[in-house]
């Protein structure tokens, strides 16, 4: 099998985490079938190594990726029937030149509206399109015109549950909110709404930490100053995995009322750390943030429903409610989004590509 990815190593986020589990499972599958496995990663830094399979980082050079793809296509001992799995819809046009079975993975917002013709045609011609949520699958069917029988669900998952900590058990002081997101003006992550909500709520009741970088960060910093909430908001930018995990441990609520989540693996991470989640009733988020069960949902557009957002935040001041949501959330992750669940779904996907 050849797997072509946007990124695998050196990046943090839902898609890289998904890709790491995917490749680990593919390596086991290839070994069991005694078949070769090659992985190309577009943005991974040159010199990065991976001992488990033949791995080529391309350093963000699309020309290099194309050359490596063609090398595998034409110089792989004539094994033209080997499967191709593309880890992102943006890579889908590569499928049009591949003579063997093709799979494409759809993660979320990239399929929420009709794709450019070439990418859309590539999806329609793929043998299988794997989707990370029911909402994403519905968009692939409705917006991209992919036949239902070609669509499968591959569950998002975590490698394991982190140990629980008592770091957030202190109920004195403001309620500690955490948001983790890529900060881009085209991605409606709901950080604006959180800042506006803080400006309406008692100043001693809430504090917000935002992890993430992107071109929208300066504007958000300025907005926090404009609204008078900057003393209660920390913008940490990009952080190490250790700092990120420490912030997940220390927070009391994970708050990301995003309108553009295909699924939102960051909600899984928060629930796994024993944190209730605040999300928007949009996209794939309600599939993991279940209103009143694993967290609270706000109506969309969130910016036009600030009263509802403020009410949800105020409800989460109740430590008993937070504990109930956190306990159910962690149990839900353990039952439905375990490594074993991912492996089973991935093996079913690989089996579809063998025919």
Residue pairs with C-beta under 8 A, 6 or more apart in sequence:
1 26
1 29
1 30
1 35
1 36
1 37
1 38
1 82
1 83
1 84
1 85
1 350
1 353
2 38
2 39
2 40
2 69
2 72
2 82
2 83
2 84
2 85
3 22
3 23
3 26
3 37
3 38
3 39
3 40
3 84
3 85
3 86
3 87
4 39
4 40
4 42
4 65
4 69
4 84
4 85
4 86
4 87
4 91
4 94
5 19
5 23
5 39
5 40
5 41
5 42
5 87
5 88
5 91
6 15
6 19
6 41
6 42
6 43
6 87
6 88
6 90
6 91
7 15
7 16
7 19
7 41
7 42
7 43
7 44
8 16
8 19
8 20
8 23
8 39
8 41
8 44
8 50
8 55
8 57
9 16
9 20
9 41
9 44
9 45
9 48
9 50
9 57
10 44
10 45
10 48
11 43
11 44
12 241
12 244
13 182
13 265
14 107
14 156
14 263
14 264
14 265
14 266
15 87
15 88
15 107
17 158
17 265
18 105
18 107
18 132
18 156
18 265
19 87
21 157
21 159
21 339
21 342
21 346
22 87
22 105
22 346
23 39
23 50
23 52
23 53
24 52
25 342
25 343
25 346
25 347
25 350
26 37
26 39
26 53
26 85
26 346
26 350
27 37
27 52
27 53
28 343
29 346
29 347
29 350
30 36
30 37
30 53
33 354
35 82
36 54
36 76
36 79
36 82
37 53
37 54
38 53
38 54
38 55
38 56
38 72
39 50
39 53
39 54
39 55
39 56
40 56
40 58
40 65
40 68
40 69
40 72
41 48
41 55
41 56
41 57
41 58
42 58
42 60
42 62
42 65
42 91
43 58
43 59
43 60
44 57
44 58
44 59
45 57
45 59
46 57
46 58
46 59
47 57
48 55
48 57
49 55
56 68
58 64
58 65
58 68
69 94
73 80
73 97
73 98
76 82
80 99
80 100
81 99
81 100
81 101
82 100
83 100
83 101
83 102
83 103
83 350
83 353
83 354
84 94
84 95
84 98
84 100
84 101
84 102
84 103
85 102
85 103
85 104
85 105
85 349
85 353
86 92
86 94
86 95
86 102
86 103
86 104
86 105
87 105
88 105
88 107
88 110
89 104
89 105
89 106
89 107
89 110
89 111
89 115
89 119
89 123
90 110
90 119
91 104
92 104
92 119
92 122
92 123
92 126
93 118
93 119
93 122
94 122
95 102
95 104
95 122
95 125
95 126
96 118
96 121
96 122
96 125
101 127
101 128
101 352
101 353
101 354
101 355
102 125
102 126
102 127
102 128
102 353
103 126
103 127
103 128
103 129
103 130
103 349
103 352
103 353
104 122
104 123
104 126
104 128
104 129
104 130
105 129
105 130
105 131
105 132
105 154
106 123
106 129
106 130
106 131
106 132
106 136
106 137
106 139
106 140
106 262
107 132
107 136
107 262
107 263
108 132
108 133
108 136
108 260
108 261
108 262
108 263
108 283
108 284
109 187
109 260
109 261
109 262
109 283
110 262
111 123
111 136
111 139
111 140
111 143
111 144
111 262
112 139
112 143
112 260
112 262
112 283
113 143
114 120
114 143
114 144
115 123
115 143
115 144
120 144
120 145
123 129
123 140
123 144
123 146
124 144
124 145
124 146
124 147
126 146
126 150
127 150
127 352
127 353
128 150
128 151
128 152
128 349
128 352
128 353
129 140
129 146
129 150
129 151
129 152
130 151
130 152
130 153
130 154
130 349
131 137
131 140
131 151
131 152
131 153
131 154
132 153
132 154
132 155
132 156
132 262
132 263
132 284
133 153
133 156
133 262
133 263
133 283
133 284
133 287
134 153
134 284
134 287
135 262
135 263
135 283
135 284
135 287
136 262
136 263
136 284
137 151
137 153
140 146
140 151
141 147
141 148
141 151
152 345
152 348
152 349
152 352
153 345
154 342
154 345
154 346
154 349
155 336
155 337
155 341
155 342
155 345
156 263
156 265
156 268
156 337
156 342
157 268
157 337
157 338
157 339
157 341
157 342
158 265
158 268
158 269
158 272
158 333
158 337
158 338
158 339
159 339
160 339
161 272
161 330
161 333
161 334
162 245
162 249
162 272
162 273
164 273
164 274
164 330
165 249
165 273
165 274
167 249
167 250
168 176
168 249
168 250
168 251
168 252
168 274
168 275
171 319
173 207
174 204
174 205
174 206
174 207
174 232
175 205
175 206
175 207
175 252
175 253
175 313
175 316
175 317
176 207
176 209
176 250
176 251
176 252
176 253
177 194
177 206
177 207
177 208
177 209
177 251
177 252
177 253
177 254
177 255
177 278
177 313
178 208
178 209
178 210
178 211
178 247
178 248
178 250
178 251
178 253
178 254
178 255
178 270
178 275
179 189
179 190
179 191
179 194
179 208
179 209
179 210
179 211
179 212
179 254
179 255
179 256
180 210
180 211
180 212
180 244
180 254
180 256
180 266
181 187
181 189
181 191
181 210
181 211
181 212
181 256
181 258
181 266
182 189
182 212
182 213
182 214
183 189
183 191
183 210
183 212
183 213
183 214
183 215
183 216
183 217
183 220
184 214
184 215
184 216
185 215
185 216
185 219
187 258
187 260
188 258
188 259
188 260
189 256
189 258
189 260
190 255
190 256
190 257
190 258
190 259
190 280
190 302
191 210
191 220
192 220
192 223
192 303
193 257
193 302
193 303
193 306
193 309
194 208
194 255
194 257
194 309
195 208
195 220
195 223
195 224
195 227
195 229
195 233
196 227
196 303
196 306
197 306
197 309
197 310
197 313
198 206
198 208
198 227
198 229
198 232
198 233
199 227
199 228
199 229
200 306
200 310
201 310
201 313
201 314
203 229
203 232
205 314
205 317
206 232
206 313
207 232
207 233
207 234
208 229
208 232
208 233
208 234
208 255
209 233
209 234
209 236
209 247
209 251
210 220
210 233
210 234
210 235
210 236
211 236
211 237
211 238
211 239
211 244
211 247
212 237
212 238
213 237
213 238
217 235
217 237
220 235
221 230
221 235
224 230
224 233
224 235
236 243
236 247
239 247
245 273
248 254
248 269
248 270
248 273
248 275
249 273
251 275
252 275
252 316
252 322
253 275
253 276
253 277
253 278
253 313
253 316
253 322
254 266
254 267
254 270
254 271
254 275
254 276
254 277
254 278
254 295
255 277
255 278
255 313
256 264
256 266
256 267
256 277
256 278
256 279
257 278
257 279
257 280
257 298
257 302
257 309
258 264
258 279
258 280
258 282
258 283
258 285
259 280
259 282
259 283
259 300
259 301
259 302
260 282
260 283
261 267
261 279
261 282
261 283
261 284
261 285
262 283
262 284
263 283
263 284
263 285
263 287
263 288
264 279
264 283
264 284
264 285
264 288
264 289
267 277
267 279
267 285
267 288
267 289
267 295
268 288
268 333
268 337
270 277
270 329
271 277
271 288
271 294
271 295
271 326
271 329
271 330
271 332
271 333
272 330
272 333
274 326
274 327
274 329
274 330
275 326
275 329
276 294
276 295
276 296
276 316
276 321
276 322
276 325
276 326
276 329
277 288
277 289
277 294
277 295
277 296
277 325
277 329
278 289
278 295
278 296
278 297
278 298
278 312
278 313
278 316
279 285
279 286
279 289
279 295
279 296
279 297
279 298
280 297
280 298
280 299
280 300
280 302
281 291
281 297
281 298
281 299
281 300
282 300
285 297
286 297
288 294
288 332
288 337
289 295
289 296
289 297
290 332
291 297
292 325
293 325
293 328
293 329
293 332
294 325
294 328
294 329
294 332
295 325
295 329
296 312
296 315
296 316
296 325
297 312
298 305
298 308
298 309
298 312
299 305
299 308
302 309
315 321
316 322
